[in-house]
Amino acid sequence: MHREIKIVDYRPGHQSYFEKLNRAWIEKLFTMEPVDEFVLTHPEEAILKNGGAILMAEYKGAVAGTVGLRKVDSFTYEFTKMAVDENFRRLGIAEAICYASFKKAKQLGAKQVILYSNTLNAGAIKLYEKAGFQHVPVEPGVYKRANVKMVIDIDEAVRAAKRYDRFIQSMEIKVIEANVSHAAIIATIGKKTFRHAFEHLFINKEELFEYLEFTYDPVKLVKSLRKENNIYLLAYMKGKPAGFAKIKKHSLNELIESPVQMELQKIYVLPEYQGSGVGDALMQKIKSIAAGINPDHIWLDTYISNEKAIRFYENNGFRKIGNYFFTIGTQSFEYDVMECTIASDKTYKISPRSSAGLQTL
């Protein structure tokens, strides 16, 4: 559904749509004020001339919504004249154009975005609150119908827009349990992701290539895929392979006292899909599988300087409990061991161990 929504900048030919869309809701709930007539009939002069912007939302090529950003001063832009055609309601258009306006306001140099509304527009106010707008007192004399004023800091607005983008992207992600037919795909993802993350660490590139050829040999992967204790997950985004994960349902780490453990051995996301929600989708599936296996702990290891991966795991409930060194060829690499406690009444004891596999997002 959201793939069909396109946000574009206002063009002169949009004036009639801008007026029609806004006139419909204003006349339905209120009375047109002189300032409304001027803005709707002369949007270029009222909004664009002073450094503002107008966005138009298209759905399957048809104009379906609009919003304006009127420059108030050097730091403030007013979110104004947002409207969605009644024939295109409940398709996510209001959300799409709202968050797009935040990014546009940032481009224009805004430090904050304000808006005026009325409690009769309960649905719109709910959207604004969800987007991060905060209520502030309404000063008199701006609009006769305004009994609500809201404001959002531009940095918070941009963060909200990024969260929205990740949510939309996640709707286009599909995670499946892989089988032997996916061995070549997994091998390709593994090699490319590993090289992107760690090639710069290898003094001897030949050792890197030998490691990758050995670890991601499709024949070896087929054998691994057939093992009952292993689960491979494959993530697709818009139908294209984007990442994979490997779980060992029963795998013990000596740093953890409990005998009931599950290992998240690998979670790799191709560079071009990192930050798109693929890692989150894989982790959600992993936790769903863990709910069925019911371990006391899930553990993993990750390269000690892979800060992006470490933050990701920490955000998903993992914590560092120790470290160890792993050798590839003539080089040694230090890893953090991290675990996520499922049963809260367990304790830990720390002791050395060794394992394999650099972890990366």
URNOR-V458127 format. One record per pair of residues at least 24 apart in sequence whose C-alpha atoms are under 10 Angstrom apart, sorted by sequence separation. I is the first residue (numbers start at 0). GAP is how many residues later the second one is. D is the distance in whole Angstrom. If there is no record, write none. Layout:
i: (I	I)
gap: (GAP	GAP)
d: (D	D)
This chain:
i: (15	18	45	46	52	63	64	124	127	131	132	190	242	243	244	313	315	316	333	334	14	15	17	42	45	46	51	53	62	63	119	124	130	131	186	189	190	242	243	312	313	316	332	14	50	51	52	53	55	56	61	78	115	116	118	130	186	189	190	241	242	243	309	312	313	14	42	53	54	55	56	65	66	77	115	117	118	119	120	131	188	241	242	262	312	320	321	322	323	324	325	326	14	53	55	64	65	76	116	117	118	130	131	186	187	240	241	242	261	304	309	320	321	322	323	324	325	326	327	13	14	38	58	63	64	67	75	76	94	97	101	115	116	117	118	130	131	186	187	240	241	260	282	286	303	304	305	320	321	322	323	324	325	326	327	57	63	66	67	74	93	97	115	116	117	129	130	185	186	187	241	242	278	282	302	303	304	305	321	322	323	324	325	11	46	64	65	66	76	114	115	116	117	185	186	241	242	261	302	303	304	321	322	323	324	325	11	58	64	65	68	75	76	77	94	98	115	116	130	183	185	186	240	241	260	261	262	279	283	301	302	303	325	9	10	46	66	67	68	74	75	76	93	94	97	114	115	116	130	182	183	184	186	229	230	231	232	233	234	259	260	261	264	266	278	279	282	300	301	302	303	9	58	66	70	73	74	75	76	77	78	79	80	114	115	182	183	186	231	232	233	234	241	243	244	259	260	261	262	263	264	265	300	301	302	57	65	68	69	73	74	75	76	77	78	79	80	94	113	114	115	182	183	185	229	231	233	242	243	259	260	261	262	263	264	265	299	300	301	17	56	68	73	74	75	76	77	78	79	80	94	113	114	181	182	236	241	242	245	258	259	260	261	262	263	264	265	279	299	300	301	17	56	70	72	73	74	75	76	77	78	79	112	113	114	180	182	183	235	241	244	257	258	259	260	261	262	263	264	299	300	9	17	71	74	75	76	77	112	113	179	182	183	242	243	244	257	258	259	260	261	262	298	299	300	16	56	57	68	70	111	112	113	179	181	182	236	242	246	256	257	298	299	13	56	111	112	181	182	236	244	245	248	255	256	297	298	299	13	39	55	71	82	110	111	112	179	180	182	236	244	248	255	267	297	298	13	20	38	54	70	71	81	110	111	178	179	182	235	246	255	266	296	297	298	9	10	20	21	54	56	69	109	110	111	178	179	181	234	246	249	255	296	297	8	9	10	20	21	68	69	109	110	111	112	179	180	234	248	252	254	295	296	297	8	9	10	17	20	21	35	54	68	69	108	109	111	178	179	188	235	248	249	251	252	295	296	7	8	9	16	17	20	54	68	110	178	179	185	234	248	251	252	294	295	296	7	8	9	16	17	18	53	177	178	185	234	250	251	252	294	295	296	6	7	8	16	17	52	105	185	233	249	250	293	294	295	311	312	6	7	13	16	17	54	104	105	182	184	232	248	293	295	296	309	311	5	6	7	17	53	101	181	192	232	234	247	295	308	309	5	6	52	101	102	105	181	246	290	308	309	4	5	6	13	51	52	101	102	104	105	178	179	181	188	232	289	305	307	308	4	5	51	101	104	177	178	187	188	189	232	246	305	306	307	3	4	5	101	102	103	176	177	178	188	189	231	300	301	302	303	305	3	4	5	7	25	52	101	102	176	177	178	185	187	188	189	230	299	300	301	302	303	305	2	3	4	5	6	9	24	51	100	101	102	175	176	177	184	185	300	301	302	1	2	3	4	5	8	9	24	25	50	99	100	101	102	175	176	177	184	185	186	299	300	301	302	0	4	5	6	7	9	22	24	98	99	101	102	174	175	176	184	185	230	299	300	301	0	4	6	21	23	24	97	98	101	102	174	175	184	185	299	300	301	20	21	22	23	24	98	100	101	173	174	175	20	21	23	24	98	99	173	174	18	20	21	23	98	99	172	173	174	17	19	20	21	97	98	172	173	17	18	20	98	99	171	172	173	17	19	20	95	98	99	171	172	173	255	17	94	98	170	171	172	173	174	177	254	255	169	170	171	172	173	174	176	177	254	16	95	168	169	172	173	174	175	176	177	254	94	95	168	172	174	176	174	78	77	78	95	77	196	76	193	195	196	263	75	192	193	195	263	189	191	192	193	262	75	76	189	190	191	192	193	261	75	189	191	192	260	261	74	188	189	190	191	192	188	189	260	188	260	185	187	188	254	278	254	255	277	252	254	255	257	4	6	252	274	3	4	5	273	4	29	257	272	1	3	6	7	28	256	257	0	1	5	6	29	255	256	257	264	265	267	269	270	0	1	4	5	28	255	256	257	264	265	266	267	268	269	0	4	7	28	255	256	264	265	266	267	268	6	254	255	256	264	265	266	267	1	6	253	254	255	264	265	266	8	253	254	255	263	265	24	253	254	252	253	254	252	253	254	252	253	252	253	252	252	172	174	171	172	173	171	172	197	168	169	170	171	174	175	34	35	168	169	173	174	34	167	168	169	172	173	176	197	165	166	167	168	169	172	174	175	196	32	165	166	169	170	174	32	164	165	169	32	164	165	30	31	29	30	162	165	29	28	210	243	209	210	242	209	207	206	207	206	205	206	207	206	203	201	203	201	202	203	201	202	201	200	201	200	214	197	196	197	196	197	193	196	193	195	196	2	193	1	2	192	193	0	1	192	193	192	1	2	0	1	189)
gap: (24	24	24	24	24	24	24	24	24	24	24	24	24	24	24	24	24	24	24	24	25	25	25	25	25	25	25	25	25	25	25	25	25	25	25	25	25	25	25	25	25	25	25	26	26	26	26	26	26	26	26	26	26	26	26	26	26	26	26	26	26	26	26	26	26	27	27	27	27	27	27	27	27	27	27	27	27	27	27	27	27	27	27	27	27	27	27	27	27	27	27	27	28	28	28	28	28	28	28	28	28	28	28	28	28	28	28	28	28	28	28	28	28	28	28	28	28	28	28	29	29	29	29	29	29	29	29	29	29	29	29	29	29	29	29	29	29	29	29	29	29	29	29	29	29	29	29	29	29	29	29	29	29	29	29	30	30	30	30	30	30	30	30	30	30	30	30	30	30	30	30	30	30	30	30	30	30	30	30	30	30	30	30	31	31	31	31	31	31	31	31	31	31	31	31	31	31	31	31	31	31	31	31	31	31	31	32	32	32	32	32	32	32	32	32	32	32	32	32	32	32	32	32	32	32	32	32	32	32	32	32	32	32	33	33	33	33	33	33	33	33	33	33	33	33	33	33	33	33	33	33	33	33	33	33	33	33	33	33	33	33	33	33	33	33	33	33	33	33	33	33	34	34	34	34	34	34	34	34	34	34	34	34	34	34	34	34	34	34	34	34	34	34	34	34	34	34	34	34	34	34	34	34	34	34	35	35	35	35	35	35	35	35	35	35	35	35	35	35	35	35	35	35	35	35	35	35	35	35	35	35	35	35	35	35	35	35	35	35	36	36	36	36	36	36	36	36	36	36	36	36	36	36	36	36	36	36	36	36	36	36	36	36	36	36	36	36	36	36	36	36	37	37	37	37	37	37	37	37	37	37	37	37	37	37	37	37	37	37	37	37	37	37	37	37	37	37	37	37	37	37	38	38	38	38	38	38	38	38	38	38	38	38	38	38	38	38	38	38	38	38	38	38	38	38	39	39	39	39	39	39	39	39	39	39	39	39	39	39	39	39	39	39	40	40	40	40	40	40	40	40	40	40	40	40	40	40	40	41	41	41	41	41	41	41	41	41	41	41	41	41	41	41	41	41	41	42	42	42	42	42	42	42	42	42	42	42	42	42	42	42	42	42	42	42	43	43	43	43	43	43	43	43	43	43	43	43	43	43	43	43	43	43	43	44	44	44	44	44	44	44	44	44	44	44	44	44	44	44	44	44	44	44	44	45	45	45	45	45	45	45	45	45	45	45	45	45	45	45	45	45	45	45	45	45	45	45	46	46	46	46	46	46	46	46	46	46	46	46	46	46	46	46	46	46	46	47	47	47	47	47	47	47	47	47	47	47	47	47	47	47	47	47	48	48	48	48	48	48	48	48	48	48	48	48	48	48	48	48	49	49	49	49	49	49	49	49	49	49	49	49	49	49	49	49	49	50	50	50	50	50	50	50	50	50	50	50	50	50	50	51	51	51	51	51	51	51	51	51	51	51	52	52	52	52	52	52	52	52	52	52	52	52	52	52	52	52	52	52	52	53	53	53	53	53	53	53	53	53	53	53	53	53	53	53	54	54	54	54	54	54	54	54	54	54	54	54	54	54	54	54	54	55	55	55	55	55	55	55	55	55	55	55	55	55	55	55	55	55	55	55	55	55	55	56	56	56	56	56	56	56	56	56	56	56	56	56	56	56	56	56	56	56	57	57	57	57	57	57	57	57	57	57	57	57	57	57	57	57	57	57	57	57	57	57	57	57	58	58	58	58	58	58	58	58	58	58	58	58	58	58	58	58	58	58	58	58	58	59	59	59	59	59	59	59	59	59	59	59	59	59	59	59	59	59	60	60	60	60	60	60	60	60	60	60	60	61	61	61	61	61	61	61	61	62	62	62	62	62	62	62	62	62	63	63	63	63	63	63	63	63	64	64	64	64	64	64	64	64	65	65	65	65	65	65	65	65	65	65	66	66	66	66	66	66	66	66	66	66	66	67	67	67	67	67	67	67	67	67	68	68	68	68	68	68	68	68	68	68	68	69	69	69	69	69	69	70	71	72	72	72	73	73	74	74	74	74	74	75	75	75	75	75	76	76	76	76	76	77	77	77	77	77	77	77	77	78	78	78	78	78	78	79	79	79	79	79	79	80	80	80	81	81	82	82	82	82	82	83	83	83	84	84	85	85	86	86	86	86	87	87	87	87	88	88	88	88	89	89	89	89	89	89	89	90	90	90	90	90	90	90	90	90	90	90	90	90	91	91	91	91	91	91	91	91	91	91	91	91	91	91	92	92	92	92	92	92	92	92	92	92	92	93	93	93	93	93	93	93	93	94	94	94	94	94	94	94	94	95	95	95	95	95	95	96	96	96	97	97	97	98	98	98	99	99	100	100	101	102	103	103	104	104	104	105	105	105	106	106	106	106	106	106	107	107	107	107	107	107	108	108	108	108	108	108	108	108	109	109	109	109	109	109	109	109	109	110	110	110	110	110	110	111	111	111	111	112	112	112	113	113	114	114	114	114	115	116	117	117	118	118	118	119	120	121	121	122	123	123	123	124	125	126	126	127	127	127	128	128	129	130	130	132	142	160	161	161	162	162	163	163	164	164	164	165	165	166	166	166	166	167	167	167	167	168	169	169	170	170	170)
d: (8	9	8	7	10	6	10	10	9	7	8	9	7	5	9	9	8	8	10	9	8	8	8	9	10	10	8	10	9	9	10	9	9	7	9	9	7	5	7	8	9	10	9	7	10	9	10	9	10	10	10	9	9	9	10	8	9	7	10	9	4	9	9	9	9	8	10	9	9	10	8	9	9	9	8	7	9	10	10	10	9	6	6	10	9	9	10	10	10	10	10	10	7	10	10	7	9	7	8	5	7	10	7	8	8	9	6	9	8	10	9	9	7	9	7	9	7	10	9	10	9	10	8	8	7	10	9	10	10	9	10	9	5	5	7	6	10	5	10	9	9	10	10	10	8	9	9	8	8	8	6	7	7	9	10	10	10	7	10	10	9	8	6	6	5	9	8	8	7	9	8	8	10	9	7	6	8	10	8	8	6	8	7	9	10	10	7	8	9	10	8	5	8	10	6	6	9	8	6	5	9	9	9	8	9	8	8	9	8	9	7	10	9	10	7	8	6	6	10	9	8	10	10	9	9	9	10	9	9	9	4	5	9	10	9	10	10	8	9	9	9	6	8	9	8	8	5	8	9	9	8	9	10	10	10	10	10	10	10	10	9	6	10	10	9	10	8	10	5	6	9	9	8	8	9	10	7	6	8	9	6	9	10	6	7	9	6	8	9	9	10	9	10	9	9	8	5	8	8	7	8	8	6	5	9	9	10	9	10	8	5	6	7	6	6	6	10	10	7	5	9	5	9	8	10	10	10	7	9	5	6	6	6	6	6	9	10	6	7	9	7	7	7	5	5	5	5	5	8	10	8	6	7	9	8	8	7	8	10	9	6	5	5	5	5	7	9	9	8	4	8	10	9	9	9	8	6	6	6	5	8	9	8	4	9	10	9	8	10	9	7	9	8	7	6	6	6	8	9	6	6	9	8	10	9	7	9	8	6	7	9	6	9	10	7	9	7	9	9	7	9	9	7	5	9	9	8	10	10	9	7	5	9	9	9	6	9	8	8	10	8	6	6	10	6	6	7	9	10	9	10	9	9	10	10	8	4	9	10	9	8	9	10	9	4	7	8	8	9	8	8	8	8	10	6	6	8	10	9	7	9	9	9	6	5	10	5	8	8	9	10	10	7	5	9	8	9	8	9	10	10	10	9	5	8	8	8	9	7	9	9	9	6	7	8	5	9	7	8	9	10	7	8	9	8	9	9	9	7	10	10	9	5	7	6	5	9	9	8	9	9	8	9	10	9	10	8	10	6	10	10	10	8	10	10	6	5	9	5	6	7	10	10	7	10	10	6	7	9	8	8	10	8	9	5	7	6	6	10	9	8	10	9	8	8	9	7	9	9	9	7	5	9	7	5	9	8	6	9	7	8	8	10	9	8	8	8	10	10	6	6	9	8	8	9	8	8	10	9	7	9	9	9	9	9	8	8	5	8	9	9	10	9	9	10	10	10	8	8	9	6	6	8	10	9	9	10	10	9	6	9	7	5	9	10	10	8	7	10	9	7	9	10	8	8	8	9	9	8	6	6	6	9	9	9	8	8	10	8	8	8	10	8	10	7	8	5	8	9	8	10	7	5	9	6	8	10	8	10	9	10	7	5	7	8	10	9	9	6	6	6	5	9	9	10	7	10	10	10	8	8	6	10	9	9	5	8	10	10	9	10	8	9	6	10	9	5	6	7	10	8	6	6	9	9	8	10	9	10	10	10	10	8	10	10	9	10	6	6	9	10	8	10	10	7	4	8	9	10	10	9	9	9	9	7	8	9	9	7	7	5	9	9	7	9	10	7	7	10	9	9	6	9	9	10	8	7	9	6	6	9	9	8	10	10	9	7	9	10	9	10	9	10	8	4	8	9	6	9	9	7	7	6	6	9	6	8	9	5	10	7	5	9	9	9	7	9	9	8	6	6	9	10	6	10	10	8	4	8	8	9	9	9	7	10	6	7	8	9	10	10	9	9	6	8	10	10	9	7	10	8	9	8	9	9	10	10	10	7	10	8	8	10	10	10	9	9	10	10	9	9	9	9	9	9	10	10	10	10	9	10	9	10	10	8	9	9	10	10	6	10	7	9	9	10	7	9	9	10	10	9	10	9	5	10	10	9	7	7	6	10	10	10	7	8	10	8	10	7	8	10	6	10	9	10	10	8	7	10	8	9	9	9	10	10	9	9	10	9	10	8	9	7	7	10	7	10	8	10	8	10	10	8	8	7	7	9	7	9	9	7	8	10	10	10	10	8	8	8	8	9	8	8	5	10	9	7	10	7	8	8	10	9	10	9	5	6	7	8	7	6	5	7	7	6	9	9	6	6	5	8	9	9	6	7	8	8	6	10	8	5	9	10	9	10	7	6	10	6	7	10	7	8	10	7	8	9	9	9	9	9	10	8	9	9	7	9	10	7	9	10	7	9	10	10	6	5	8	7	8	9	7	7	7	9	10	9	8	9	9	9	10	9	10	9	8	8	6	8	8	10	7	8	8	6	7	9	9	9	10	10	10	9	10	10	7	10	7	10	9	8	9	9	8	7	8	6	9	8	10	9	9	9	8	10	9	9	10	8	8	9	10	9	9	9	9	10	9	9	10	7	8	10	8	9	8	7	10	10	7	10	9	8	9	8	9	9	10	9	10)
